[in-house]
Amino acid sequence: IEKTLLKMDDEQQLLYDTICK
């Protein structure tokens, strides 16, 4: 999942970060 986050865009990363929390 970490590798995918790096590939994702900033907005996408923010979304994932919210889901992680």
Phi, psi and omega in degrees: 000319181303315181298321180296320180300318181299321181286330183293160179286173180301314181297316179299318180299319179300317179299312180298320180300320179294320180294319180300319181289000000 
